[in-house]
Amino acid sequence: MERRDFLRQSAFAGLGLSLMPTLLQSCQKDDLTVNFQGKVLIIGAGSAGMMAAYTLQQFGIDFEIIEAGANFGGRVKKITNFVDFPVDLGAEWLHDDPETLGEMINDPNANGTVDMISYQPESIMSWDGNSLTQLNTGSQFYREYKFKNTTWHDFFEDFIVPSIASKMHLNEPVSSIEYNGSQVSVTTTNNTVFNGDRVIVTVPVPILQQELITFTPALPSATTNQINAIDFPPGIKVFLKFSNRFYPDICSVDTLVPGEKIYFDGAFKKGANDHMLTLFYVSESASELTELSDADIFTSVMTELDQMFDGKATQYYLDHVIQNWSNEAFIQGSHSHSGSGSIAPVQNVYFAGEAFTDGASSTVHGAGFSGRDIARAILQGN
Ligand SMILES: Cc1cc2nc3c(=O)[nH]c(=O)nc-3n(C[C@H](O)[C@H](O)[C@H](O)COP(=O)(O)OP(=O)(O)OC[C@H]3O[C@@H](n4cnc5c(N)ncnc54)[C@H](O)[C@@H]3O)c2cc1C
């Protein structure tokens, strides 16, 4: 199921609850014949870039990760100082079975468990702009999980980053890539130059669509047409801390596409004392918020919540955090809504990331597996 379909369903699905420690030793390391001995440059340290690096590292292949931002993670990001549990500012759900985490680690020697919450909201409402409707939870069931005491960022930090951190270069925005089929040279805005034999580009789609990285020779039009056809709408999350809980587990707001704007209890089953309501808004219409100043975003959200809940938002308000993904210089939006599927490599230039996968597009694990699979293809000499 695509993430977009999940959002449609999750806004309405009726779901129970359980806690699940996830075993991380579920997979054997790959058995793969390596036909490549060179060096791979990886642009971007999001899920796709980190998983590509992790895979190459497992096979002893040299690589460098070149990341524009000050931290790894990309759209996987957390804060720890807002409420009494760590908060995912971007990706939050695991849109698959918990065993997926073991598949990502892919190491029989890995130790540890991750506590996952089976995300099965019990109180579900819908807001049409005038009135709240209690939805019948019905009999639908969809497997969705969240991290209980940790985050997606912690998952990478704990299990993936330790073995690749020494080859990760932060604060190095790539501005140009020169390639000739056998060699590749990558230059950053700091004029740092990295040389290698292959490059895996994992930057978000808008970075490519706006040609913020120049390719020499220019990418073929078939490739740029495929990239430019991808829909990548604006996106934002707003986190509101309240002294009381006055909201249901999840409340969808009527938009053109159901499930693209939802308020949900961000503390759901986390065993926390603090109360946090989260707005998730990813859609073309999300520009009604993403283009506002932070002060106006806050006012707009509080006004809507006060209408929905008879002024209780203002009554119980304590604090808030706004994560406007459309304003992030190295992201510039949310996630693909029409993943292009995998893109054929151009000589020794490869593409990976959430938009460039034939699997679970628009997800963290889908992005990660696309990075892993491209790394495997390079390892096999493809
Ligand atoms: C609001 C929101 C909520 C979401 N919720 C979920 C969820 O609950 N579950 C889920 O599975 N998915 C969710 N997603 C989607 C998920 O976050 C993404 O699909 C996934 O994280 C993308 O990984 P990636 O590696 O493809 O890209 P990214 O994580 O964007 O990584 C790309 C990296 O490239 C870097 N970069 C950009 N330009 C340059 C440059 N010029 N030079 C070098 N580096 C550069 C960026 O800084 C970034 O670190 C959500 C996304 C958003 C925005």
The ligand as a Gaussian input file, in Angstrom:
#p B3LYP/6-31G(d) Opt

LIG

0 1
 C        5.712000      15.760000       7.150000
 C        6.191000      14.413000       6.706000
 C        5.720000      13.290000       7.355000
 C        6.121000      12.036000       6.941000
 N        5.691000      10.941000       7.621000
 C        6.169000       9.719000       7.290000
 C        5.862000       8.602000       8.096000
 O        5.170000       8.719000       9.108000
 N        6.386000       7.399000       7.734000
 C        7.189000       7.238000       6.626000
 O        7.626000       6.124000       6.342000
 N        7.497000       8.305000       5.851000
 C        7.026000       9.527000       6.162000
 N        7.389000      10.607000       5.437000
 C        8.196000      10.400000       4.231000
 C        9.650000      10.093000       4.603000
 O       10.112000      11.063000       5.504000
 C       10.508000      10.121000       3.349000
 O        9.924000       9.270000       2.360000
 C       11.941000       9.640000       3.581000
 O       12.443000      10.078000       4.817000
 C       12.800000      10.154000       2.433000
 O       14.125000       9.642000       2.525000
 P       15.146000      10.013000       1.362000
 O       16.448000       9.452000       1.745000
 O       14.561000       9.642000       0.049000
 O       15.195000      11.607000       1.342000
 P       15.631000      12.648000       2.475000
 O       15.339000      12.119000       3.815000
 O       15.008000      13.944000       2.091000
 O       17.209000      12.734000       2.306000
 C       17.792000      13.457000       1.278000
 C       19.003000      14.201000       1.839000
 O       19.619000      14.940000       0.772000
 C       20.142000      16.115000       1.349000
 N       20.410000      17.096000       0.278000
 C       19.560000      17.898000      -0.380000
 N       20.213000      18.661000      -1.274000
 C       21.507000      18.324000      -1.182000
 C       22.688000      18.755000      -1.844000
 N       22.665000      19.692000      -2.793000
 N       23.877000      18.204000      -1.496000
 C       23.934000      17.245000      -0.542000
 N       22.845000      16.798000       0.129000
 C       21.647000      17.332000      -0.199000
 C       19.066000      16.553000       2.320000
 O       19.580000      17.461000       3.269000
 C       18.638000      15.221000       2.926000
 O       19.374000      14.923000       4.094000
 C        7.021000      11.893000       5.845000
 C        7.519000      13.030000       5.208000
 C        7.119000      14.279000       5.646000
 C        7.691000      15.503000       4.978000

